[in-house]
């Protein structure tokens, strides 16, 4: 969840919702009701839109492919070749993250020029335009309208940002300490992050783990759930219920992540999540290979998909989004978010456009590439990522500074401000 350029941890979001609900019950406090309504609007208008538009496209897969073929045949008198139908379909799916990339680039300038409130109001234009394109595409006989609508919905999803916290006083104190330590330093630009040797470990962690989260296969399951279950041998009449199960698993994982993220720690959740995903992907592959040998194998494969989503939601999904906040100080954090946002949408686009061809070419072994990504994610998190649980921004910065510059770390202990100044020098 990203709120005003900064991700909101699952723990803080849940506590904020619970606090707002409790305050709203007091009849004398109208501010609590307003806060509760704002949080509901944030969920429905923000993260709900992202998840809904990412996953809803898989349900009408066959209908959209049929509509595309019929439209092309009406225009040219010839049907589209199968590989072209697959290409158009993958473009329809992946134009959503491409629009998200454009939206991420527009979010900053719009917020500066119009303000956040007006930007959110202007953002509704993209939603309405996309809905009109979807609604009239069949009557107009244009599958291109669906593609443009998906692009606009991606722009809209990237612009939906709000902000809320659980303990403002504590957070403000940490931010003030960090501000004092960073005083006199200018904000970094995105490309400067890659040039600073002192930030090499942070940037590498952001790129590796951010890429792993998008390339691990979870979002592909959402976008192409019906195709995955069909490949697994699940009966056609039960696929719709299996799709509902994927969403239910993600919802359940979100609540579990809220409870365990501050108790277990980020590193444990990342390593454990990717390790479990590796396990389920391996069993899923074996189930696909044996689906014709045993009648219960398709249901084992379906269960593995559910377990895969649960492991992702509890581990990588809940942790990766807050890395930019916890690994970078105030001068580098905006640039880190730009890098993280652009990376996420680009990877999501590549996965969206490439997964149908991966599934067609690898067949039963379609999860093998994702299995490799999960292994790499677990190894990197276990060996190279420091634990950030219960630490302030400056404490994490000091730990990373010592890891990146081991020779200097052997010298005398320095204050937080001295560490950052020496990095600048």
Secondary structure, 3 states (H helix, E strand, C coil): CEECCEECCHHHHHHHHHHHHHHHCCCCCHHHHHHHHHHHHHHHHHHHHHHHHHHHHHCCHHHHHHHHHHHHHHHHCCCCCHHHHHHHHHHHHHHHHHHHHHHHHHHHHHHHHHCHHHHHHHHHHHHHHHHHHHHHHHHHCCCHHHHHHHHHHHHHHHHCCCCCCCCHHHHHHHHHHHHHHCCCCCCCCHHHHHHCHHHHHHHHHHHHHHHHHHHCCHHHHHHCHHHHHHHCCCCHHHHHHHHHHHHHHHHHHHHHHHHHHHHHCHHHHHHHHHHHHHHHHHHHHHHHHCCCCCCCHHHHHHHHHHHHHHHHHHCHHHHHCCHHHHHCCHHHHHHHHHHHHHHHHHHHHHHHHHHHHHHHHHHHHCCHHHHHHHHHHHHHHHHHCCCCCCCCHHHHHHHHHHHHCHHHHCCCCCCHHHHHHHHHC
